[in-house]
Amino acid sequence: MNLILGGGIAGISTAYHLNKAGRNYKLFEKNASWGGLCGNFAVNGFLFDYFVHLSFTTDEYVKNIFSQSTPFYSHNPIAYNYYKGTWLKHPVQNNLAPLSVQEKIKIIEDFISRPVITPKNYYDWLLVQFGEYFTDNFPDRYTKKYWTVNSKDLTLDWVRGRFSLPKLDGILKGAFQEQKDNFYYAKEMRYPKQGGYIAFLNGIVKEIDIQCEKQAALVDLKNQYVEFADGTKEYYETLVSSIPLPGLLRIIKDCPKEILNAADMLLATSGQLVSLGFNRPDVPNHLWEYIYDEDIFPARVYSPSLKSPNNVPEGKSSLQFETYFSKRNPPKLQGEQLLEHVISSGEKMNLFSKTDIDVTDYREVKYANVVFDRERKNAVKAIHEYLDTWGVKYLGRFGEWDYLWSDQSFLSGKKVTDKLIGL
């Protein structure tokens, strides 16, 4: 029996592919509903995903799975950036035109004289690509808000393919005139017409069995069974887990101290979601927006109602703000205090007025993103080697402890299944 812990996209993919291959499995999810970070929640008729969630996969296999599950909207991924009261098209480096002449001169001068060094960390890499002034005022600021650590504390094994790297003529062109071209690394964003992002999985979920509200409380690797919080026990031949590594290791019986210490070295961000529903249809201007001002705590905001008008009641609209914290950078505000801060910040940004608000919601998500700090690589290596010795299969963003998008997490489940069935 293949026992799968975690009913997010990676675990669901594993169950789907095992079922397709005619192999036995049991899939257990601790929450009352499946989906993990691909899930959503409703507030008085307003539907909100957990974080921004749009599909831009170029993998034809995943695209087919998703498109066969649900009708979807196709969006041109045009995003914007808020910086000191100015709105700039994303990515900023290609769209400097709205900035003051003085700031553009500083950015261009620093770009021309940027250092020629071998980067030792993410900050060094940014300097090499953009120069000091742009680095300090844009990506370095955003790093502290999104990753909760300084750029100098991040490694480079997550960066490739995630940035537009214009040459001098590209920066100059964007500084002198508004650019109509989209320089974002994705050219299309897809989103289900109904049911939120999770609807992309509807086609495969109906083919598999998921047991929800089954939280693993103990894993006995020697005797190959899992005990659940409800007192039940399941034996397995192969254990497959997408549970975040720190949580998995803490419930493994007799887990070695050095492995638990390695787990303590892992760093992930937690997310604070402030979701707002509005009593008019035209509040959002852009699909999503990045926020660089340090006195505005959210790192970004997106519009569920622009992703799909079916995410809101007729004649209304919505926004969701994302703020991040971690064990190295605790939350500045929580609950009602953060909610009030977001509302006042939204008014400051001229996004809406307080009187436009129909519904509000605040919630926290324990695991949002894996942080690529200096300790990550060695800690993950030690943990994976330990799990390998017991034949435990790990998958997904927090099982592999990697920066995986949803399509990559789906393929992570397929990859594990292919190994299990000998492909």
C-alpha positions in Angstrom: 0.0 0.0 0.0 1.2 3.5 -0.9 0.3 5.8 1.9 0.2 9.5 0.9 0.3 12.3 3.5 -0.9 15.7 2.3 -3.8 16.5 0.0 -2.3 19.5 -1.8 -1.5 19.5 -5.5 1.6 17.3 -5.1 -0.2 14.6 -3.1 -3.2 14.7 -5.3 -1.0 14.3 -8.4 0.6 11.3 -6.8 -2.7 9.7 -6.0 -4.0 10.4 -9.5 -1.0 8.9 -11.3 -0.9 5.8 -9.0 -4.6 5.3 -9.6 -4.0 5.7 -13.3 -1.3 3.0 -13.1 -3.6 0.6 -11.2 -1.6 0.8 -8.0 -3.1 0.8 -4.5 -2.9 4.0 -2.5 -4.5 5.9 0.4 -4.4 9.7 0.5 -4.9 11.5 3.8 -5.3 15.3 4.4 -5.3 16.9 7.8 -7.7 19.7 6.9 -11.4 19.5 6.3 -10.9 20.1 2.6 -8.2 19.2 0.1 -6.1 21.5 -2.0 -3.5 23.0 0.3 -2.2 26.3 -0.9 -4.3 25.8 -4.1 -7.5 26.0 -2.0 -9.8 28.9 -1.3 -12.3 30.3 1.1 -15.6 32.3 0.8 -16.7 35.4 2.7 -20.3 36.4 2.1 -20.2 35.5 -1.6 -16.7 36.7 -2.2 -14.2 33.9 -3.2 -10.5 34.3 -2.3 -7.6 32.0 -3.1 -4.7 31.5 -0.7 -2.3 34.0 -2.3 -2.3 35.2 -5.9 -2.4 31.9 -7.9 -2.5 32.1 -11.6 -1.3 29.4 -14.0 1.5 30.2 -16.5 2.8 26.7 -17.0 4.4 26.0 -20.4 4.4 22.2 -19.7 1.9 20.8 -22.2 1.1 17.8 -20.0 0.0 20.0 -17.1 -1.7 22.5 -19.4 -3.9 19.7 -20.8 -4.7 18.4 -17.3 -5.7 21.9 -16.2 -7.7 22.8 -19.3 -9.6 19.6 -19.3 -10.7 20.2 -15.7 -12.4 23.5 -16.2 -13.1 26.4 -18.6 -10.7 29.3 -17.9 -9.9 32.9 -18.6 -6.6 33.8 -20.3 -5.0 37.0 -19.0 -2.3 39.2 -20.3 0.0 39.3 -17.2 0.3 43.0 -16.9 1.2 44.0 -13.3 2.2 47.2 -11.7 4.5 48.5 -8.9 3.7 51.1 -6.2 6.8 53.2 -5.2 6.6 56.4 -3.3 3.2 57.4 -4.6 4.1 56.5 -8.2 2.7 53.6 -10.3 5.2 51.8 -12.6 4.5 49.0 -15.0 6.1 45.7 -14.1 9.0 44.9 -14.3 10.3 48.2 -13.0 13.7 48.0 -14.7 12.0 48.1 -18.1 9.5 50.8 -17.2 11.3 53.7 -15.4 9.5 56.5 -17.3 7.1 57.6 -14.5 10.1 58.2 -12.1 11.6 61.7 -11.5 14.5 62.7 -13.8 16.8 62.7 -10.8 16.0 59.0 -9.9 16.3 57.9 -13.5 19.7 59.5 -13.7 20.9 57.7 -10.6 19.6 54.3 -11.8 21.1 54.7 -15.2 24.5 56.0 -13.9 24.7 53.0 -11.5 23.6 50.6 -14.2 26.5 51.7 -16.4 29.0 51.5 -13.5 27.7 48.4 -11.9 30.4 46.1 -10.5 32.0 43.2 -12.3 32.2 40.6 -9.5 31.4 37.0 -8.9 28.2 37.1 -6.8 28.4 35.5 -3.4 24.8 36.1 -2.6 21.5 37.5 -4.0 22.5 41.1 -3.2 25.7 40.8 -5.1 23.8 39.3 -8.0 21.4 42.2 -8.0 24.3 44.7 -8.0 25.9 42.9 -11.0 22.6 43.1 -12.9 21.2 46.5 -12.0 23.7 48.6 -10.0 23.4 49.9 -6.4 20.6 52.5 -6.6 18.1 50.4 -8.3 19.0 47.3 -6.2 18.6 49.2 -2.9 15.3 50.9 -3.8 13.5 48.1 -5.5 14.5 44.4 -5.3 16.3 44.7 -2.0 13.3 46.4 -0.4 11.0 43.8 -1.8 13.2 41.0 -0.6 12.9 42.1 3.0 9.1 42.3 2.7 8.5 39.0 0.7 11.3 36.8 2.0 11.6 38.4 5.4 15.5 38.4 5.3 18.1 40.6 3.7 19.2 40.0 0.1 22.7 39.3 1.4 21.3 36.3 3.4 19.9 34.6 0.2 21.7 32.2 -2.1 21.3 32.2 -5.9 19.8 28.7 -6.5 16.3 30.0 -7.1 16.9 33.1 -9.3 17.2 31.8 -12.8 14.4 32.6 -15.2 12.5 34.9 -12.7 13.9 38.3 -13.8 13.9 40.5 -16.9 17.5 41.5 -17.4 17.5 44.4 -19.9 20.6 45.8 -21.6 21.3 49.5 -21.5 19.2 50.3 -24.5 16.2 48.6 -22.9 16.6 50.6 -19.7 17.0 53.8 -21.6 14.0 53.1 -23.8 11.8 52.4 -20.8 13.1 55.5 -19.1 12.2 57.8 -22.0 8.8 56.5 -23.0 6.0 54.2 -21.8 6.6 50.6 -23.0 3.7 48.7 -24.6 5.6 45.4 -24.7 5.3 43.0 -21.8 8.7 42.1 -20.4 7.4 39.8 -17.7 8.8 36.2 -17.8 5.3 34.8 -18.4 3.2 35.7 -21.5 -0.1 34.3 -20.4 -1.9 33.8 -17.1 -4.8 31.3 -16.9 -7.5 31.1 -14.2 -10.7 29.0 -13.9 -13.9 30.8 -14.7 -15.7 29.2 -11.7 -14.5 27.8 -8.4 -11.1 29.4 -7.9 -7.7 28.1 -8.8 -8.4 24.7 -7.3 -10.9 24.1 -10.1 -7.9 23.2 -12.3 -7.7 20.0 -10.3 -11.4 19.1 -10.5 -10.9 16.8 -13.4 -8.5 14.5 -11.6 -9.8 14.7 -8.1 -13.1 13.1 -9.1 -11.1 10.0 -10.1 -9.3 9.6 -6.7 -10.3 9.1 -3.1 -9.1 11.6 -0.4 -9.7 11.2 3.3 -9.8 14.6 5.0 -9.6 15.5 8.6 -6.9 12.9 9.1 -3.9 14.5 10.7 -0.8 12.3 11.1 0.4 12.3 14.7 3.1 9.6 14.6 5.2 8.0 11.9 6.9 4.7 12.8 9.5 4.1 10.1 10.7 0.9 11.5 7.3 -0.8 11.7 5.9 1.1 8.7 2.8 2.6 10.1 1.2 6.0 10.7 -1.0 6.9 13.6 -3.5 9.7 13.2 -4.8 12.2 15.7 -8.2 10.4 15.7 -6.5 7.2 17.1 -6.5 5.2 13.9 -3.5 3.5 12.4 -2.5 2.7 8.8 0.3 0.4 7.7 2.2 1.0 4.5 4.7 -0.4 2.1 5.7 3.0 0.8 5.3 6.3 2.6 4.8 9.4 0.4 4.8 12.8 2.1 4.2 16.4 1.1 4.0 17.5 4.7 6.5 20.4 5.4 9.7 18.7 6.4 9.9 20.3 10.0 6.4 19.0 10.7 7.1 15.5 9.3 10.3 15.0 11.2 8.8 16.1 14.5 6.3 13.2 14.3 8.8 10.5 13.2 9.4 8.1 16.1 13.0 8.2 17.3 14.1 10.7 14.7 17.8 11.4 15.2 18.7 14.6 17.1 21.0 15.8 14.3 18.1 15.5 11.8 15.8 17.4 14.1 18.5 20.1 14.4 18.7 20.2 10.6 14.9 20.7 10.5 15.3 23.7 12.9 17.7 25.3 10.4 15.0 25.4 7.7 13.4 28.7 7.1 10.0 29.4 5.5 7.8 32.4 5.4 4.3 32.6 6.8 1.6 34.6 5.1 -0.9 37.1 6.5 -3.9 37.5 4.1 -6.1 40.6 4.3 -9.0 40.0 1.9 -11.4 42.9 1.1 -14.7 42.8 -0.8 -16.0 46.0 -2.3 -19.5 47.3 -2.9 -18.7 48.6 -6.4 -17.2 46.7 -9.5 -14.3 49.0 -10.4 -11.9 49.1 -7.5 -9.0 47.0 -8.9 -6.9 48.6 -11.7 -4.5 45.7 -12.2 -4.4 42.0 -11.9 -1.7 42.3 -9.2 0.7 44.9 -7.8 4.0 44.9 -5.9 4.5 47.4 -3.1 8.0 48.7 -2.3 7.3 51.3 0.4 8.6 50.1 3.7 5.9 51.8 5.7 3.2 49.8 3.9 3.6 46.3 5.3 2.1 44.1 2.5 4.5 43.0 -0.2 1.8 42.7 -2.9 -1.9 42.8 -3.6 -4.0 41.1 -6.3 -7.6 41.1 -7.5 -9.7 38.0 -7.3 -12.4 39.8 -9.2 -10.2 40.5 -12.1 -9.0 36.9 -12.2 -12.6 35.9 -12.6 -15.8 38.1 -12.2 -17.4 35.0 -10.8 -15.2 35.4 -7.6 -17.5 38.2 -6.4 -21.3 38.9 -6.3 -22.6 40.8 -9.3 -21.6 44.5 -9.3 -18.8 44.1 -6.8 -15.0 43.6 -6.8 -12.2 42.4 -4.5 -8.5 42.7 -3.5 -6.3 40.5 -1.3 -3.1 41.9 0.4 -0.2 39.6 1.2 2.1 40.3 4.1 4.9 37.9 5.2 6.7 37.0 8.4 9.1 34.3 9.7 10.8 33.1 12.8 13.6 35.6 11.9 11.3 38.5 11.3 8.1 38.4 13.4 4.9 40.0 12.3 4.7 43.8 12.8 0.9 43.7 13.2 -1.7 41.0 13.4 -5.4 40.6 13.2 -7.5 43.8 13.4 -4.4 45.9 13.7 -3.0 44.7 10.3 -6.5 44.9 8.8 -6.8 48.6 9.8 -3.2 49.2 8.5 -4.1 47.6 5.1 -7.3 49.7 4.8 -5.4 53.0 5.6 -2.6 52.0 3.2 -5.1 51.2 0.5 -6.6 54.6 0.9 -3.1 56.2 0.8 -2.4 54.3 -2.5 -5.7 55.6 -3.9 -7.0 52.1 -4.4 -10.3 52.6 -2.6 -12.1 54.4 0.1 -13.1 52.9 3.4 -16.8 53.4 2.5 -16.3 51.1 -0.5 -15.6 48.1 1.7 -18.3 45.4 1.9 -16.5 42.5 3.7 -13.1 42.1 5.4 -11.2 38.9 6.3 -7.9 38.3 8.1 -6.2 34.9 8.3 -2.7 33.4 8.5 -1.0 30.6 6.6 1.8 28.9 8.4 3.8 27.8 5.3 3.9 30.2 2.4 7.4 30.0 0.7 10.7 28.3 1.2 13.5 30.7 2.0 16.8 30.1 0.2 19.1 31.1 3.0 22.7 29.8 3.5 21.6 27.0 5.8 19.0 25.5 3.5 21.1 23.4 1.1 23.0 21.4 3.7 20.0 21.0 6.0 17.8 19.7 3.1 20.6 17.4 2.0 20.9 15.8 5.4 17.1 15.4 5.8 16.5 14.0 2.4 19.4 11.5 2.8 17.8 10.4 6.1 14.4 9.9 4.5 16.0 8.1 1.6 17.5 5.5 3.9 13.9 4.6 5.1 12.5 4.7 1.6 10.3 7.7 2.4 9.3 9.7 -0.8 9.1 13.4 -0.4 7.4 15.8 -2.8 6.0 19.2 -3.4 7.2 22.6 -2.3 7.7 21.8 1.4 8.6 18.1 1.0 11.4 18.9 -1.5 11.8 22.2 0.3 12.2 24.1 -3.0 10.7 27.1 -4.8 8.1 25.1 -6.8 5.3 26.7 -8.6 2.0 24.8 -8.7 2.7 23.1 -12.1 6.1 22.0 -10.7 4.5 20.6 -7.6 2.1 18.7 -9.8 5.0 17.3 -11.8 6.8 16.5 -8.5 3.9 14.1 -7.7 4.1 12.5 -11.2 7.9 12.1 -10.8 7.5 10.2 -7.5 4.9 8.0 -9.0 7.0 7.2 -12.1 9.8 6.0 -9.7 7.4 3.9 -7.7 6.0 2.1 -10.8 9.5 1.8 -12.4 9.2 4.2 -15.3 
